[in-house]
Amino acid sequence: MWIIAGIAIAVGVAAAGVVTLRLSAKTAPVAGSAAPDFTLSSQEGKQVSLKDYRGKWVVLYFYPKDFTSGCTREAHNFQRDQNEYARRNAVILGVSVDSAESHQKFCAKEGLNFKLLADTSHAVSKQYGSLMNFGIAQVSARHTFLIDPQGKIARSYMSVNPSRHSSEMLAAIEDLDKQASSVRL
């Protein structure tokens, strides 16, 4: 009897998780809308708000977990390209549900000097439609939002290849800057 009840509860929880994923995907902000503001702790233990970066391009990337192969590869590529982002007036903000302490260890081990933000309440990942169930745990999905200097979503990336994503983001910023320049002329 208890085994059957346990199975029924597990099936119900799994079904609820599928519904949550569907709802989260629908709530992702779309291009042209204002990027939802937030404040999270960085690996340095400091509060970081999206509004602090107005006037700059922001690559807001969500990733599942510190110290995993895809997440490490993606972070290394963002780190490698830091000078190119600075040249384009852009910053990288990484977000996962890991703690600030985990981010600090990850940055120290991998030589990362851009901000990784701890979304331990899962609120920001959910707000950006980037929270997914991974077994019984929830993690941030590998999504990226390119936010323009005015604070609007310029582009959303809901399918990301960690190996080439940094290059893809640099090209997108360059393309959008060219489009904005031609409109001003």
N, C-alpha and C positions, 0 to 999 in steps of 0.2 A: 504493500500500500504506500509506504513512504517513498519507495523508489519511483513509483508511478507519479506521485505528487511532485517529486523532485524533477522528473523529466518534464512534466507539464509546466512547472515554473521556468525551467531552463528554456523551453520552447517559447514561452511567453516573453521572456527577457530578450531572446534572440529576435523575435518578431518586432518587439519595441525598438530594438537597435536598428533594424532595417528602416523603420518609419523615421527614426531620428536622422539617419543618413539622408534619406530623401528630403526631409524638411531642411536640413542644413545646406544641402546643395542648392535649394531654391532661395536661400537667404543670402547667397554670395552677392556682394555689391557688383553692379554692372558698370561698364565703361560710361563715363560721363556723369556718374553720381558722385556725391561727396564721399570721400573715404571716411569710414567711421573712426572717430578719434578714440584713443585709448591711452592708458598709462600702465606700464609694466616695469618690473625690476630687471636690470641688465645683469650680466655676469660680474659687473663691478659692484653690485649692490645698490646702484643708483636708479632712481625713477626716471624713466624715459617716456615721453609723450610724443605721439605722432605730430602734434601741432608744433613741436620744437623744430621741425624740419621744413616748415613752410618756406617757400623760395628755393627749394631743392627738389630734384627728382628723388623719389624713395622707391627702392626695390624692397618691398615687404614680402619676404618669402617665409612660408610655413613649411616645416619639415617634421618628420615623425620622431626622431630620436637621436640624441647625442651618441657619438662613438659607433654608429652603424656605417656600413660601407658606402651606401649611396649618399647619406647625409654628410659624411666626411669628404667624399669626392666633391660634392656640390659646394661645401664650405671652402675647401682648398681652392677651387676655381674662383670663387668670389674674392678670396684673399689674394690670389695671384693677380687679379685684375683691379685691385684697389686704386692704383694710380690712374687707370683709365676712367674709373667712376669719378674720382676727384676732378679729373679734367673735364668731365661732362656735368659737373655740379650735382652729383648724385651720391647717395648714401645707401648702404645695405643695412637692413634690419631683419634678422632672422628670428623666428618665433616658433617655439615648441612648448609642449606642456611639461617639459623637464624643469627642474628647479634652477634657480640662479647659481647654486653651488655646483650642480652638474655642468651648467654652461661654463662656469669658471674653470673647471677641470678640463673640459673639452677644449676651450680656447688655449689654455696653457699647454696641453699636450700637442695640439695641432698648430700652434703658432698663429692663432686668429686674432686680429685686432679690430674687427668691426663688432657692432653690438648684436648680442644674442639675448633675446628677451624671454623671460619665464612666464608663461601663461598657465600657472598651476591651477587656477580656477576654471580653466578651459573657456572662459567667457569670450576672449578675443577670437580664438579659433572658431568658436561657434558663430560669433558676430560676422565673421568673414566667410561663413559656410565651409570652413576648413577643419571641421572636427569629424573624425571617423572612429568607428569601433574596430578594435583589433583584438579579437577574442573577447575577453571580459574587460579589457582596458580600453580607454579612449586615447587617441593620439591625434596630433595635427596631421592633416593630409598634405601631400607635397603640392601645394598651390602657391602661386605668386601673383601679387598685385603691383603693377607699376603705377605709382601715384605721381601726378604732375606737380610742378611747383606751386600751383594754386590749391592743392589738396584734393584734387578729383582723381578718380580712378581713370587712368588712361587706357590700360589694357589689363585683362585678367588671363592668367595661364592656369588652367585646371588639369593639364596633363604636362608634366615636366620631366625632361630627361636630365638628370643631375650632371652628366658629363659635358653637355653643351649649353646648359642653361645660362651661365654667366655671359658667354659670348652672345647668346640670343638676346639677353637683356640689354647689353651694350648696343647692339644693332638697333633694337627698338627705340632706345633713348635717342640715338643719332637720327633715326628716321623721323621720330616725332618732333625733334628740334628743327629738322629741315622743313617739315610741313608747317610748323609754326612760323619759321622765318619767311617762307614764301607767302604766307597769308599776310604778314606784316608789311611786305613790300607792296 
